[in-house]
Amino acid sequence: MTPDGKGSDSHTQNSWNEYSRLVLKELETLGHGIDSLRSDLQEVRGDISKIQVRLDSVDELKAWKRNVEEVTSVTQLKELVKTVDELRSFKIKAVTVFTIVQFLMAGSGLLLKYIA
């Protein structure tokens, strides 16, 4: 109220309009902040999904490793590889000796045929 008893409605109205604009501006700023947070949250959810997929893969690998360990150990696998290599070497030697013996038998058969 003014000293003469009259209210200053226009001053109050101007103050209210200014305050309203200030509140609206703050609400818009908060709205933009919330939108930014939603976007960040969506990215975090995507990252969590990727991590979950990787965790599932790790769990599958752990289960596979347990199954392999139930069948054989690492030492047994090494011994198995060594044995297979030895068997391959033996096979090569055996086939070579067999071929040489067959060649000698055929040669001796031919030699006996021509001598007799």
N, CA, C and O atoms as CSV, one atom per row, in Angstrom:
chain,resi,resn,atom,element,x,y,z
A,1,MET,N,N,0.840,-1.170,0.000
A,1,MET,CA,C,0.000,0.000,0.000
A,1,MET,C,C,0.889,1.238,0.000
A,1,MET,O,O,1.972,1.265,0.584
A,2,THR,N,N,0.393,2.237,-0.666
A,2,THR,CA,C,1.126,3.500,-0.713
A,2,THR,C,C,0.750,4.330,0.515
A,2,THR,O,O,-0.250,4.042,1.173
A,3,PRO,N,N,1.536,5.350,0.826
A,3,PRO,CA,C,1.209,6.162,2.010
A,3,PRO,C,C,-0.162,6.801,1.930
A,3,PRO,O,O,-0.755,7.088,2.970
A,4,ASP,N,N,-0.677,7.029,0.770
A,4,ASP,CA,C,-1.998,7.654,0.690
A,4,ASP,C,C,-3.119,6.627,0.816
A,4,ASP,O,O,-4.297,6.978,0.743
A,5,GLY,N,N,-2.746,5.324,1.010
A,5,GLY,CA,C,-3.757,4.302,1.226
A,5,GLY,C,C,-4.156,3.569,-0.017
A,5,GLY,O,O,-4.959,2.639,0.058
A,6,LYS,N,N,-3.633,3.942,-1.159
A,6,LYS,CA,C,-4.005,3.274,-2.389
A,6,LYS,C,C,-3.000,2.151,-2.649
A,6,LYS,O,O,-1.804,2.336,-2.422
A,7,GLY,N,N,-3.451,1.022,-3.110
A,7,GLY,CA,C,-2.569,-0.106,-3.405
A,7,GLY,C,C,-1.876,0.075,-4.730
A,7,GLY,O,O,-2.407,0.713,-5.638
A,8,SER,N,N,-0.732,-0.468,-4.837
A,8,SER,CA,C,-0.008,-0.359,-6.105
A,8,SER,C,C,-0.155,-1.685,-6.822
A,8,SER,O,O,0.724,-2.546,-6.776
A,9,ASP,N,N,-1.273,-1.821,-7.474
A,9,ASP,CA,C,-1.600,-3.053,-8.184
A,9,ASP,C,C,-0.666,-3.271,-9.364
A,9,ASP,O,O,-0.284,-4.407,-9.648
A,10,SER,N,N,-0.303,-2.224,-10.041
A,10,SER,CA,C,0.567,-2.394,-11.205
A,10,SER,C,C,1.954,-2.855,-10.779
A,10,SER,O,O,2.562,-3.679,-11.462
A,11,HIS,N,N,2.466,-2.342,-9.664
A,11,HIS,CA,C,3.782,-2.781,-9.171
A,11,HIS,C,C,3.735,-4.244,-8.750
A,11,HIS,O,O,4.647,-5.012,-9.054
A,12,THR,N,N,2.672,-4.627,-8.052
A,12,THR,CA,C,2.503,-6.009,-7.624
A,12,THR,C,C,2.363,-6.920,-8.847
A,12,THR,O,O,2.922,-8.015,-8.885
A,13,GLN,N,N,1.618,-6.456,-9.832
A,13,GLN,CA,C,1.420,-7.245,-11.057
A,13,GLN,C,C,2.745,-7.414,-11.793
A,13,GLN,O,O,3.061,-8.504,-12.269
A,14,ASN,N,N,3.523,-6.328,-11.883
A,14,ASN,CA,C,4.842,-6.416,-12.540
A,14,ASN,C,C,5.764,-7.375,-11.800
A,14,ASN,O,O,6.468,-8.172,-12.418
A,15,SER,N,N,5.756,-7.293,-10.472
A,15,SER,CA,C,6.586,-8.200,-9.670
A,15,SER,C,C,6.157,-9.647,-9.884
A,15,SER,O,O,6.993,-10.540,-10.015
A,16,TRP,N,N,4.863,-9.864,-9.918
A,16,TRP,CA,C,4.346,-11.228,-10.122
A,16,TRP,C,C,4.723,-11.744,-11.512
A,16,TRP,O,O,5.112,-12.904,-11.641
A,17,ASN,N,N,4.620,-10.925,-12.542
A,17,ASN,CA,C,4.996,-11.332,-13.890
A,17,ASN,C,C,6.484,-11.669,-13.964
A,17,ASN,O,O,6.888,-12.655,-14.582
A,18,GLU,N,N,7.286,-10.826,-13.318
A,18,GLU,CA,C,8.734,-11.079,-13.311
A,18,GLU,C,C,9.045,-12.381,-12.573
A,18,GLU,O,O,9.860,-13.183,-13.030
A,19,TYR,N,N,8.404,-12.580,-11.452
A,19,TYR,CA,C,8.599,-13.817,-10.682
A,19,TYR,C,C,8.133,-15.038,-11.482
A,19,TYR,O,O,8.777,-16.087,-11.465
A,20,SER,N,N,7.015,-14.886,-12.176
A,20,SER,CA,C,6.486,-15.988,-12.990
A,20,SER,C,C,7.468,-16.354,-14.096
A,20,SER,O,O,7.714,-17.533,-14.349
A,21,ARG,N,N,8.030,-15.339,-14.756
A,21,ARG,CA,C,9.021,-15.612,-15.808
A,21,ARG,C,C,10.252,-16.305,-15.231
A,21,ARG,O,O,10.800,-17.223,-15.841
A,22,LEU,N,N,10.679,-15.860,-14.055
A,22,LEU,CA,C,11.833,-16.472,-13.407
A,22,LEU,C,C,11.549,-17.942,-13.071
A,22,LEU,O,O,12.396,-18.809,-13.284
A,23,VAL,N,N,10.366,-18.208,-12.552
A,23,VAL,CA,C,9.979,-19.588,-12.208
A,23,VAL,C,C,9.903,-20.438,-13.475
A,23,VAL,O,O,10.374,-21.576,-13.485
A,24,LEU,N,N,9.315,-19.899,-14.537
A,24,LEU,CA,C,9.224,-20.642,-15.794
A,24,LEU,C,C,10.605,-20.946,-16.365
A,24,LEU,O,O,10.854,-22.037,-16.877
A,25,LYS,N,N,11.497,-19.964,-16.268
A,25,LYS,CA,C,12.866,-20.169,-16.762
A,25,LYS,C,C,13.555,-21.286,-15.970
A,25,LYS,O,O,14.231,-22.134,-16.552
A,26,GLU,N,N,13.386,-21.284,-14.666
A,26,GLU,CA,C,13.976,-22.329,-13.822
A,26,GLU,C,C,13.366,-23.697,-14.137
A,26,GLU,O,O,14.070,-24.707,-14.172
A,27,LEU,N,N,12.058,-23.717,-14.365
A,27,LEU,CA,C,11.399,-24.974,-14.720
A,27,LEU,C,C,11.914,-25.499,-16.055
A,27,LEU,O,O,12.108,-26.706,-16.207
A,28,GLU,N,N,12.139,-24.618,-17.018
A,28,GLU,CA,C,12.697,-25.038,-18.305
A,28,GLU,C,C,14.102,-25.593,-18.132
A,28,GLU,O,O,14.458,-26.606,-18.735
A,29,THR,N,N,14.904,-24.918,-17.296
A,29,THR,CA,C,16.265,-25.400,-17.027
A,29,THR,C,C,16.220,-26.782,-16.388
A,29,THR,O,O,16.981,-27.674,-16.766
A,30,LEU,N,N,15.331,-26.953,-15.425
A,30,LEU,CA,C,15.177,-28.262,-14.788
A,30,LEU,C,C,14.700,-29.307,-15.789
A,30,LEU,O,O,15.135,-30.457,-15.742
A,31,GLY,N,N,13.811,-28.913,-16.691
A,31,GLY,CA,C,13.321,-29.838,-17.716
A,31,GLY,C,C,14.448,-30.305,-18.624
A,31,GLY,O,O,14.538,-31.486,-18.958
A,32,HIS,N,N,15.316,-29.363,-19.027
A,32,HIS,CA,C,16.467,-29.745,-19.859
A,32,HIS,C,C,17.405,-30.671,-19.093
A,32,HIS,O,O,17.955,-31.621,-19.652
A,33,GLY,N,N,17.579,-30.379,-17.799
A,33,GLY,CA,C,18.429,-31.240,-16.964
A,33,GLY,C,C,17.865,-32.648,-16.870
A,33,GLY,O,O,18.609,-33.626,-16.942
A,34,ILE,N,N,16.559,-32.751,-16.709
A,34,ILE,CA,C,15.904,-34.065,-16.624
A,34,ILE,C,C,16.043,-34.810,-17.943
A,34,ILE,O,O,16.301,-36.013,-17.955
A,35,ASP,N,N,15.874,-34.096,-19.060
A,35,ASP,CA,C,16.058,-34.740,-20.371
A,35,ASP,C,C,17.475,-35.265,-20.530
A,35,ASP,O,O,17.684,-36.359,-21.055
A,36,SER,N,N,18.449,-34.481,-20.075
A,36,SER,CA,C,19.845,-34.912,-20.152
A,36,SER,C,C,20.075,-36.150,-19.292
A,36,SER,O,O,20.767,-37.083,-19.701
A,37,LEU,N,N,19.490,-36.149,-18.101
A,37,LEU,CA,C,19.617,-37.314,-17.215
A,37,LEU,C,C,18.970,-38.551,-17.830
A,37,LEU,O,O,19.502,-39.654,-17.703
A,38,ARG,N,N,17.836,-38.379,-18.491
A,38,ARG,CA,C,17.181,-39.514,-19.152
A,38,ARG,C,C,18.072,-40.090,-20.241
A,38,ARG,O,O,18.184,-41.307,-20.389
A,39,SER,N,N,18.700,-39.208,-20.998
A,39,SER,CA,C,19.602,-39.654,-22.062
A,39,SER,C,C,20.786,-40.422,-21.472
A,39,SER,O,O,21.163,-41.484,-21.967
A,40,ASP,N,N,21.362,-39.865,-20.404
A,40,ASP,CA,C,22.487,-40.545,-19.749
A,40,ASP,C,C,22.057,-41.890,-19.176
A,40,ASP,O,O,22.796,-42.872,-19.251
A,41,LEU,N,N,20.863,-41.925,-18.604
A,41,LEU,CA,C,20.347,-43.169,-18.037
A,41,LEU,C,C,20.161,-44.220,-19.127
A,41,LEU,O,O,20.433,-45.400,-18.906
A,42,GLN,N,N,19.703,-43.802,-20.291
A,42,GLN,CA,C,19.516,-44.733,-21.409
A,42,GLN,C,C,20.863,-45.313,-21.828
A,42,GLN,O,O,20.957,-46.506,-22.116
A,43,GLU,N,N,21.911,-44.479,-21.866
A,43,GLU,CA,C,23.254,-44.963,-22.206
A,43,GLU,C,C,23.752,-45.954,-21.165
A,43,GLU,O,O,24.349,-46.976,-21.505
A,44,VAL,N,N,23.505,-45.651,-19.899
A,44,VAL,CA,C,23.931,-46.555,-18.826
A,44,VAL,C,C,23.212,-47.895,-18.951
A,44,VAL,O,O,23.822,-48.947,-18.760
A,45,ARG,N,N,21.936,-47.860,-19.267
A,45,ARG,CA,C,21.179,-49.110,-19.453
A,45,ARG,C,C,21.759,-49.923,-20.608
A,45,ARG,O,O,21.856,-51.147,-20.523
A,46,GLY,N,N,22.145,-49.240,-21.686
A,46,GLY,CA,C,22.774,-49.937,-22.811
A,46,GLY,C,C,24.091,-50.577,-22.403
A,46,GLY,O,O,24.384,-51.713,-22.777
A,47,ASP,N,N,24.892,-49.832,-21.623
A,47,ASP,CA,C,26.167,-50.368,-21.153
A,47,ASP,C,C,25.947,-51.564,-20.231
A,47,ASP,O,O,26.691,-52.543,-20.294
A,48,ILE,N,N,24.940,-51.488,-19.385
A,48,ILE,CA,C,24.626,-52.607,-18.482
A,48,ILE,C,C,24.218,-53.833,-19.292
A,48,ILE,O,O,24.589,-54.956,-18.951
A,49,SER,N,N,23.464,-53.624,-20.353
A,49,SER,CA,C,23.062,-54.756,-21.206
A,49,SER,C,C,24.291,-55.418,-21.832
A,49,SER,O,O,24.389,-56.644,-21.872
A,50,LYS,N,N,25.225,-54.598,-22.319
A,50,LYS,CA,C,26.453,-55.151,-22.909
A,50,LYS,C,C,27.250,-55.939,-21.872
A,50,LYS,O,O,27.768,-57.017,-22.166
A,51,ILE,N,N,27.343,-55.399,-20.668
A,51,ILE,CA,C,28.070,-56.088,-19.602
A,51,ILE,C,C,27.381,-57.401,-19.261
A,51,ILE,O,O,28.048,-58.408,-19.024
A,52,GLN,N,N,26.064,-57.400,-19.234
A,52,GLN,CA,C,25.319,-58.629,-18.927
A,52,GLN,C,C,25.588,-59.707,-19.961
A,52,GLN,O,O,25.745,-60.878,-19.616
A,53,VAL,N,N,25.642,-59.314,-21.242
A,53,VAL,CA,C,25.940,-60.280,-22.302
A,53,VAL,C,C,27.335,-60.873,-22.088
A,53,VAL,O,O,27.528,-62.079,-22.239
A,54,ARG,N,N,28.297,-60.032,-21.739
A,54,ARG,CA,C,29.658,-60.520,-21.495
A,54,ARG,C,C,29.691,-61.439,-20.280
A,54,ARG,O,O,30.389,-62.453,-20.290
A,55,LEU,N,N,28.951,-61.096,-19.245
A,55,LEU,CA,C,28.906,-61.951,-18.061
A,55,LEU,C,C,28.306,-63.312,-18.405
A,55,LEU,O,O,28.775,-64.342,-17.919
A,56,ASP,N,N,27.278,-63.315,-19.239
A,56,ASP,CA,C,26.680,-64.581,-19.662
A,56,ASP,C,C,27.708,-65.422,-20.420
A,56,ASP,O,O,27.775,-66.638,-20.239
A,57,SER,N,N,28.507,-64.774,-21.266
A,57,SER,CA,C,29.546,-65.492,-22.008
A,57,SER,C,C,30.578,-66.072,-21.062
A,57,SER,O,O,31.027,-67.205,-21.242
A,58,VAL,N,N,30.954,-65.301,-20.058
A,58,VAL,CA,C,31.931,-65.783,-19.071
A,58,VAL,C,C,31.357,-66.980,-18.321
A,58,VAL,O,O,32.065,-67.958,-18.078
A,59,ASP,N,N,30.093,-66.910,-17.957
A,59,ASP,CA,C,29.456,-68.026,-17.257
A,59,ASP,C,C,29.448,-69.286,-18.129
A,59,ASP,O,O,29.682,-70.390,-17.636
A,60,GLU,N,N,29.175,-69.115,-19.431
A,60,GLU,CA,C,29.190,-70.254,-20.348
A,60,GLU,C,C,30.591,-70.852,-20.445
A,60,GLU,O,O,30.749,-72.073,-20.466
A,61,LEU,N,N,31.607,-69.990,-20.502
A,61,LEU,CA,C,32.985,-70.485,-20.569
A,61,LEU,C,C,33.374,-71.231,-19.289
A,61,LEU,O,O,34.064,-72.249,-19.335
A,62,LYS,N,N,32.920,-70.706,-18.151
A,62,LYS,CA,C,33.213,-71.390,-16.887
A,62,LYS,C,C,32.568,-72.776,-16.867
A,62,LYS,O,O,33.191,-73.746,-16.435
A,63,ALA,N,N,31.327,-72.868,-17.331
A,63,ALA,CA,C,30.637,-74.162,-17.367
A,63,ALA,C,C,31.355,-75.112,-18.312
A,63,ALA,O,O,31.532,-76.287,-17.989
A,64,TRP,N,N,31.774,-74.617,-19.485
A,64,TRP,CA,C,32.512,-75.459,-20.439
A,64,TRP,C,C,33.807,-75.951,-19.813
A,64,TRP,O,O,34.152,-77.123,-19.958
A,65,LYS,N,N,34.529,-75.080,-19.120
A,65,LYS,CA,C,35.797,-75.456,-18.478
A,65,LYS,C,C,35.560,-76.538,-17.426
A,65,LYS,O,O,36.335,-77.489,-17.317
A,66,ARG,N,N,34.479,-76.386,-16.650
A,66,ARG,CA,C,34.175,-77.414,-15.641
A,66,ARG,C,C,33.902,-78.762,-16.304
A,66,ARG,O,O,34.344,-79.802,-15.815
A,67,ASN,N,N,33.167,-78.739,-17.427
A,67,ASN,CA,C,32.878,-79.982,-18.135
A,67,ASN,C,C,34.147,-80.619,-18.672
A,67,ASN,O,O,34.316,-81.836,-18.591
A,68,VAL,N,N,35.039,-79.808,-19.217
A,68,VAL,CA,C,36.297,-80.340,-19.744
A,68,VAL,C,C,37.137,-80.903,-18.611
A,68,VAL,O,O,37.757,-81.956,-18.766
A,69,GLU,N,N,37.166,-80.226,-17.489
A,69,GLU,CA,C,37.946,-80.697,-16.352
A,69,GLU,C,C,37.391,-82.002,-15.802
A,69,GLU,O,O,38.141,-82.815,-15.261
A,70,GLU,N,N,36.078,-82.214,-15.934
A,70,GLU,CA,C,35.496,-83.479,-15.490
A,70,GLU,C,C,35.967,-84.620,-16.385
A,70,GLU,O,O,36.136,-85.743,-15.911
A,71,VAL,N,N,36.179,-84.348,-17.669
A,71,VAL,CA,C,36.583,-85.375,-18.616
A,71,VAL,C,C,38.069,-85.647,-18.516
A,71,VAL,O,O,38.486,-86.803,-18.451
A,72,THR,N,N,38.868,-84.603,-18.502
A,72,THR,CA,C,40.317,-84.775,-18.502
A,72,THR,C,C,40.981,-83.553,-17.891
A,72,THR,O,O,40.406,-82.466,-17.853
A,73,SER,N,N,42.203,-83.754,-17.416
A,73,SER,CA,C,42.958,-82.638,-16.861
A,73,SER,C,C,43.923,-82.107,-17.915
A,73,SER,O,O,44.089,-82.704,-18.979
A,74,VAL,N,N,44.542,-81.001,-17.612
A,74,VAL,CA,C,45.501,-80.404,-18.540
A,74,VAL,C,C,46.693,-81.344,-18.735
A,74,VAL,O,O,47.189,-81.496,-19.851
A,75,THR,N,N,47.145,-81.963,-17.666
A,75,THR,CA,C,48.262,-82.901,-17.764
A,75,THR,C,C,47.901,-84.086,-18.642
A,75,THR,O,O,48.705,-84.534,-19.459
A,76,GLN,N,N,46.684,-84.591,-18.469
A,76,GLN,CA,C,46.244,-85.711,-19.299
A,76,GLN,C,C,46.156,-85.308,-20.766
A,76,GLN,O,O,46.490,-86.099,-21.649
A,77,LEU,N,N,45.711,-84.092,-21.029
A,77,LEU,CA,C,45.650,-83.621,-22.413
A,77,LEU,C,C,47.039,-83.529,-23.022
A,77,LEU,O,O,47.231,-83.884,-24.185
A,78,LYS,N,N,48.016,-83.054,-22.246
A,78,LYS,CA,C,49.391,-82.971,-22.744
A,78,LYS,C,C,49.925,-84.366,-23.062
A,78,LYS,O,O,50.561,-84.580,-24.093
A,79,GLU,N,N,49.654,-85.315,-22.156
A,79,GLU,CA,C,50.098,-86.698,-22.388
A,79,GLU,C,C,49.413,-87.283,-23.620
A,79,GLU,O,O,50.041,-88.009,-24.391
A,80,LEU,N,N,48.149,-86.979,-23.809
A,80,LEU,CA,C,47.411,-87.468,-24.959
A,80,LEU,C,C,48.004,-86.924,-26.255
A,80,LEU,O,O,48.149,-87.665,-27.227
A,81,VAL,N,N,48.343,-85.654,-26.279
A,81,VAL,CA,C,48.960,-85.061,-27.468
A,81,VAL,C,C,50.303,-85.726,-27.741
A,81,VAL,O,O,50.631,-86.014,-28.892
A,82,LYS,N,N,51.073,-85.967,-26.701
A,82,LYS,CA,C,52.380,-86.627,-26.860
A,82,LYS,C,C,52.192,-88.040,-27.415
A,82,LYS,O,O,52.928,-88.458,-28.309
A,83,THR,N,N,51.219,-88.768,-26.893
A,83,THR,CA,C,50.955,-90.124,-27.362
A,83,THR,C,C,50.517,-90.128,-28.825
A,83,THR,O,O,50.958,-90.977,-29.599
A,84,VAL,N,N,49.662,-89.198,-29.205
A,84,VAL,CA,C,49.213,-89.112,-30.594
A,84,VAL,C,C,50.390,-88.828,-31.519
A,84,VAL,O,O,50.494,-89.415,-32.595
A,85,ASP,N,N,51.284,-87.920,-31.097
A,85,ASP,CA,C,52.477,-87.639,-31.902
A,85,ASP,C,C,53.345,-88.884,-32.051
A,85,ASP,O,O,53.862,-89.153,-33.135
A,86,GLU,N,N,53.508,-89.649,-30.964
A,86,GLU,CA,C,54.297,-90.882,-31.023
A,86,GLU,C,C,53.644,-91.893,-31.968
A,86,GLU,O,O,54.334,-92.557,-32.742
A,87,LEU,N,N,52.318,-92.007,-31.905
A,87,LEU,CA,C,51.608,-92.940,-32.779
A,87,LEU,C,C,51.728,-92.525,-34.248
A,87,LEU,O,O,51.852,-93.383,-35.122
A,88,ARG,N,N,51.693,-91.249,-34.522
A,88,ARG,CA,C,51.882,-90.785,-35.898
A,88,ARG,C,C,53.277,-91.142,-36.399
A,88,ARG,O,O,53.456,-91.594,-37.530
A,89,SER,N,N,54.246,-90.930,-35.536
A,89,SER,CA,C,55.626,-91.258,-35.914
A,89,SER,C,C,55.757,-92.763,-36.165
A,89,SER,O,O,56.389,-93.177,-37.136
A,90,PHE,N,N,55.162,-93.580,-35.292
A,90,PHE,CA,C,55.210,-95.023,-35.466
A,90,PHE,C,C,54.529,-95.439,-36.766
A,90,PHE,O,O,55.027,-96.307,-37.484
A,91,LYS,N,N,53.401,-94.823,-37.063
A,91,LYS,CA,C,52.666,-95.145,-38.288
A,91,LYS,C,C,53.531,-94.869,-39.515
A,91,LYS,O,O,53.604,-95.686,-40.433
A,92,ILE,N,N,54.180,-93.717,-39.518
A,92,ILE,CA,C,55.041,-93.366,-40.660
A,92,ILE,C,C,56.155,-94.396,-40.801
A,92,ILE,O,O,56.436,-94.847,-41.911
A,93,LYS,N,N,56.792,-94.774,-39.699
A,93,LYS,CA,C,57.876,-95.758,-39.740
A,93,LYS,C,C,57.356,-97.116,-40.201
A,93,LYS,O,O,57.988,-97.780,-41.023
A,94,ALA,N,N,56.201,-97.527,-39.670
A,94,ALA,CA,C,55.645,-98.841,-40.022
A,94,ALA,C,C,55.290,-98.895,-41.504
A,94,ALA,O,O,55.585,-99.890,-42.166
A,95,VAL,N,N,54.666,-97.856,-42.035
A,95,VAL,CA,C,54.299,-97.838,-43.450
A,95,VAL,C,C,55.557,-97.852,-44.306
A,95,VAL,O,O,55.592,-98.521,-45.339
A,96,THR,N,N,56.589,-97.125,-43.895
A,96,THR,CA,C,57.845,-97.092,-44.648
A,96,THR,C,C,58.499,-98.475,-44.666
A,96,THR,O,O,58.925,-98.955,-45.717
A,97,VAL,N,N,58.574,-99.110,-43.490
A,97,VAL,CA,C,59.179,-100.460,-43.417
A,97,VAL,C,C,58.360,-101.438,-44.243
A,97,VAL,O,O,58.932,-102.248,-44.973
A,98,PHE,N,N,57.034,-101.388,-44.149
A,98,PHE,CA,C,56.180,-102.284,-44.916
A,98,PHE,C,C,56.402,-102.101,-46.417
A,98,PHE,O,O,56.472,-103.081,-47.159
A,99,THR,N,N,56.512,-100.870,-46.857
A,99,THR,CA,C,56.745,-100.589,-48.273
A,99,THR,C,C,58.087,-101.149,-48.719
A,99,THR,O,O,58.194,-101.736,-49.796
A,100,ILE,N,N,59.114,-100.968,-47.887
A,100,ILE,CA,C,60.446,-101.489,-48.244
A,100,ILE,C,C,60.428,-103.011,-48.304
A,100,ILE,O,O,60.997,-103.607,-49.219
A,101,VAL,N,N,59.774,-103.641,-47.328
A,101,VAL,CA,C,59.694,-105.113,-47.319
A,101,VAL,C,C,58.942,-105.594,-48.550
A,101,VAL,O,O,59.366,-106.561,-49.183
A,102,GLN,N,N,57.851,-104.953,-48.901
A,102,GLN,CA,C,57.113,-105.347,-50.099
A,102,GLN,C,C,57.963,-105.188,-51.350
A,102,GLN,O,O,57.941,-106.044,-52.234
A,103,PHE,N,N,58.708,-104.099,-51.423
A,103,PHE,CA,C,59.580,-103.880,-52.566
A,103,PHE,C,C,60.647,-104.966,-52.635
A,103,PHE,O,O,60.930,-105.486,-53.714
A,104,LEU,N,N,61.241,-105.315,-51.496
A,104,LEU,CA,C,62.257,-106.381,-51.466
A,104,LEU,C,C,61.646,-107.735,-51.829
A,104,LEU,O,O,62.273,-108.526,-52.534
A,105,MET,N,N,60.435,-108.007,-51.357
A,105,MET,CA,C,59.779,-109.276,-51.680
A,105,MET,C,C,59.495,-109.354,-53.184
A,105,MET,O,O,59.706,-110.391,-53.813
A,106,ALA,N,N,59.018,-108.252,-53.745
A,106,ALA,CA,C,58.739,-108.253,-55.184
A,106,ALA,C,C,60.037,-108.410,-55.963
A,106,ALA,O,O,60.087,-109.128,-56.962
A,107,GLY,N,N,61.082,-107.738,-55.504
A,107,GLY,CA,C,62.378,-107.846,-56.174
A,107,GLY,C,C,62.944,-109.249,-56.078
A,107,GLY,O,O,63.486,-109.768,-57.054
A,108,SER,N,N,62.824,-109.871,-54.906
A,108,SER,CA,C,63.337,-111.235,-54.766
A,108,SER,C,C,62.495,-112.218,-55.573
A,108,SER,O,O,63.023,-113.197,-56.100
A,109,GLY,N,N,61.195,-111.966,-55.675
A,109,GLY,CA,C,60.331,-112.823,-56.497
A,109,GLY,C,C,60.730,-112.726,-57.960
A,109,GLY,O,O,60.792,-113.744,-58.649
A,110,LEU,N,N,60.995,-111.547,-58.435
A,110,LEU,CA,C,61.440,-111.361,-59.817
A,110,LEU,C,C,62.814,-112.015,-60.031
A,110,LEU,O,O,63.058,-112.657,-61.053
A,111,LEU,N,N,63.687,-111.839,-59.063
A,111,LEU,CA,C,65.022,-112.419,-59.168
A,111,LEU,C,C,64.937,-113.939,-59.217
A,111,LEU,O,O,65.644,-114.566,-60.006
A,112,LEU,N,N,64.098,-114.536,-58.402
A,112,LEU,CA,C,63.942,-115.996,-58.413
A,112,LEU,C,C,63.325,-116.467,-59.736
A,112,LEU,O,O,63.674,-117.533,-60.243
A,113,LYS,N,N,62.410,-115.671,-60.289
A,113,LYS,CA,C,61.774,-116.020,-61.539
A,113,LYS,C,C,62.801,-116.040,-62.677
A,113,LYS,O,O,62.765,-116.934,-63.523
A,114,TYR,N,N,63.706,-115.071,-62.704
A,114,TYR,CA,C,64.701,-115.016,-63.763
A,114,TYR,C,C,65.836,-116.031,-63.531
A,114,TYR,O,O,66.430,-116.508,-64.498
A,115,ILE,N,N,66.136,-116.357,-62.307
A,115,ILE,CA,C,67.209,-117.326,-62.019
A,115,ILE,C,C,66.706,-118.745,-62.278
A,115,ILE,O,O,67.461,-119.577,-62.781
A,116,ALA,N,N,65.540,-119.017,-61.971
A,116,ALA,CA,C,65.056,-120.385,-62.096
A,116,ALA,C,C,64.576,-120.719,-63.438
A,116,ALA,O,O,64.141,-121.846,-63.676
